[in-house]
Amino acid sequence: MRKVSIRIKIFTVIATLFLLNSFFVNSIAKDVILDGTISPVELNGKYGYIDNSGKQIIPPQFEYADNFSEGLARVLINGKYGYIDKTGKKIISPKFDYADYFIEGVARVKNNEKYGYVDKTGKLIVKPQFDFADQYFTEGFARIKINEKYGYVNKTGKLIVKPQFDSADHFIDGIARVNIKKKYGYINKLGKYIITPKFDSAGYFKEGLAYIEINKKYGYVDTKGNIKIKPQFTKAGNFGQGLAPVKVKNKWGYVDKTGKLLVKPQFDEAYAFEGNIALIKKGGKFGYMDKTRKITIYP
């Protein structure tokens, strides 16, 4: 019994990590690369830095200090954020109401409730002017928002796609999902529609296909807007390993890119492939399916 219990606990952890990984992949999150050779430490209400041996590197002097990213760390001085190097030298003077980590040489900053971007020399490459801005750039673009509408800027600060969408996603392989008046479509990096907004919901393109919803039924389209699998499912997920999870009535199965059900609907839950396996749940128990469609259910 103990071995079974341990296996269940291990699989529960794996399943949780699988779901978290799936969420972050679909969210297109980027990792912040932190330098762990020196770390912030608080002493008597002031922050400084120590190395891994505990030796003081930068004396406590800041109202707040964060970890180093790409050679710089954000610090708070007199209520304003700036950046220092590992010697404690101020590289970017404290002048922002808020500041983020550097990611790929750019950091998001905020002044007077408006967002912009600064480079590692302290130059404002995009002056604070947006109601919202992404923390990082994806494929050279960041989403911004003005007056409740979303658009896109590039790293030079040029407004490439003017704010016009009710919601917008990151670019993936040159395509971004957008929403206008509760309808979803897709644009390219020029801001041109490759598929005009007409779907009730829509997913990301994976392996050349994206799930779409029309009149509460799900199907799939290609990047040219052609319906490749007609809307017929209760729910649908992304493709991976040539298969996608679909829900028929109350059970999940998997279809291929022609719409053929290769794995009959039998699961209480089914998820897209991450690598070579897909997480499934059947009879209240989790398991996985590999790319050969072999199913393993844990006790």
N, C-alpha and C positions, 0 to 999 in steps of 0.2 A: 504493500500500500504506500509505503514511504517513497519508493522509487517512482510510482505513478504520480504521487503528489508533486514530487520534484519536477517531473517531466511537464506536468500541467503548468506549474509556476514558470518554468523556463519558457514554455511556449507562449504563455500569457505575456511575458516580457517581450518576446520576439514579435508577437502580434501587435502589441502596442507600438513598438518601434517601427514596424511595417506601416501602420496607419499614419504615424507622425511623419515618416519619410514620404509617404504618398501625399500628405497635405502640403509639405514644404516644397516638394517637386512641382506640384500643380500650382503652388503660389509663386514659383520662380524665385524663391528666397536665395539671397547670396550670403555666403559666410563672411563674417568680419574676421580677418586674420589678426589675432592679438599677439603681441610680443610678451611672452611670459618671463623674460629674463629679469625684469624689474616690475614691481607691483606697487600700487598705491596703498598707503597706510594712514590711519588717522591717529593723531596724538593731541590730546587737549583741544579738540575741536578744530584742528588744522590738519590738512593733508600734505603728505610728502611721499617719497618713494624709497623702497628698500630693494636689495637684490635677493636672490634665492637663499643666501646664507644669513639674511637678516641685517646685513650691513646697510647703513643709511647712505643713499645715493643723492637724494634731493631732500633738503630739510623741510619739515612741515611748515607750510606758508600759505596754502591755498584753502579756500572755503570748500572746495570740492576738487577731486582729481580722479581721473579715470585711467583705464589701461591704455597702453600704447598700441596704436594701429598704424602700420606703414611709417613707423619712425616718429610719429607725433601723438601726443596725448592731449585731450581737452581738459582744461582746468577752469575753475571759477574764481575770479578775482573781482572784488567789489560789485558782485551781482552780475558780472558779465563773463561770457565764455570766450576763451582764446585757446591757443595751442602752444605747447612747449616741446623741445626736443629732450633727449635723454640726459643732457647735462643740466636741464632746468631752464635753459635759455628760452625766452619768449620768441617764438617764430612768427606767430600771428597774434597781434595784440588783442586783449580782451575787449570785445566790442559787440558781441552777439547776445541776444536774449536766450538763445538756445543754440546748441551745436551738436552734430553727430560725429561718429567715427569716420575716418577716411576710408573709402572703398574705391579702389582703382584710381587713386589720385584726386578724388573729389569728395567733399563733405557737404552735407546739407546744413544750412544755417537758417536762423530765424531772427527777425527784428520787427517789432511793431506788428506782431501777428501775421507777418508775411514771410514766405519761404524763398530761399534762393540757394546758390551753390558757390563754394569757394575752393580754389586749388591750394596746393601745399605751400605756395609762396605767400598766400594771403590775398591773392587777387580774386575779386568777385567775378567769376565767369558768368554767373547769372545773378543779377541783383535781386534781393528779396522783394517779391512782387506778387507771389501766388498765395492763394488761400490754402492750398495743399501742394505738396511736391513729394515725389518718391524719395526714399532715403538713398537710393542708388540708381544708376543707369543700367538699362538692359538693352543689349545690341545697339548701344549708342544713344538711346532715347530714355527720357524720364517722363512720367505722367505728371501733369500739373492741372490745377483747378482754379478757375476764376468765375465768380458769380454762379457757382453750382454747376458749371460745365467743365468737362475734361478735355484736354488736348495734350500735345507732346512738344517737348523741347529737346534739342541736342546739346552736346557738351560745350558748344560755343555760345550757348544761350539763345540760339535762333529758334523762334517759334515755328516748328515744322508743320504741325497740325493744329489749327486754331481751336480753342475751346468750343465744343459744340455737342459733346456726348453727355448723356446722363450718367453713364459709367464707362470705364475703359480698362483694359488689361495690359499687361506687359507684352511687348513683341516677343514672339517665339518663331524662329526661322522666318523672320520678315513679315509675320502676320500678327495682327492684334484683334482681339474680340472687343466689340463696342456695343453700346446700347443706346437707343434713342426711342423715347415714347414707349418703353417697355417691350421693344423688339430688338433682337440681337442680329448683328451682322459682323463682317470682317473688313479690315482695311489693310493696305500695304504701307510701307514707310513714307510714301508720298502723300499719305492721307486719302488716297483714292479707295473707293469701295471695290473689293474683289467679290464680295457678296453683300448686297444691300440688306439692311435690317428688316427681317421678316419672320424671324423665329421667336417663339415664346420663351425658349431658353436654348443655350448652345454651350458646347464644351470647347476645349482646346484641340487643335489638330495634333493627332498622334498617328504616326505611320500613314500620313496622308489623308486621314479621315477624322471628322469631328461629329460628335453626336448633336442632334438638333431636336427640338420639340415643336410640333405643330398640332394644335387642337388636342393637347394632352396625350399625344402619341409620340414616341421617340423613334428616330431613324438616324441615318448618317449621310453627310455630304462630303464631297471632295473640295479641294481648294479653289475650284472653278465654280462652285455652287451647284454642281450636278448632284441630284439625289442618287446615291449609290445603294442605299438600303432604305426602302420606303418606311415612313413612320408607322410602326405597328406595335411597339413595345410599351409597357407601362413605365419603365425606366431604362436608362442605358448609361454605360460608362466608357472610359477611354480604351482604345486599342493598345495592345502590347503582345508581342510574340504572335501577331496575326490573329489574336482573339480579343473579343470585347465582352464584358459582362452585360447581360440584358435581363430585364424582368418581364416575365409573362404571367399575367395575373398576379399571384402571390409568391412565385418562386423565381429564383435567378438561375440562368444558364449562361452559355457562351456561344457567340456566333463568330463565323469567319467573315472576311471582307466581302463575300457575296451575299451575306445575310443568312447563310445556312447555319442551323443550330447544330454545332458539333458536340456540345455538351448540353444534354437536355435540362430544362429547368427543374432543379431539385434542391437548391440551396436557399436557406433563410436569408443569407447575405452573401454577396460575392463582390470582389474588388478587382480592379485592373491589375495586370501583371506589373510587378516591380522586379526587374531582372528576369530570372527564370521561374519565379513562382508567383501565384496569385492566392491571396488569403480568402478563405471561404468559411461559412458557418452552416452547419447542418444538424438538425435535431438538438439545437442548443449547445453544440460543441464546435469549437474552431478546428480548422485544419488548413491544408493548402493543396493546390493543384500545380503540378509542374507543366512545362511546355509540351510534354508528351501526352498531357491530359490525365496523367495518373493522379488519383485523389487519395490523400492521407487525412484521416480524421483522428484527432487526439481524444483519448478517453477522458 
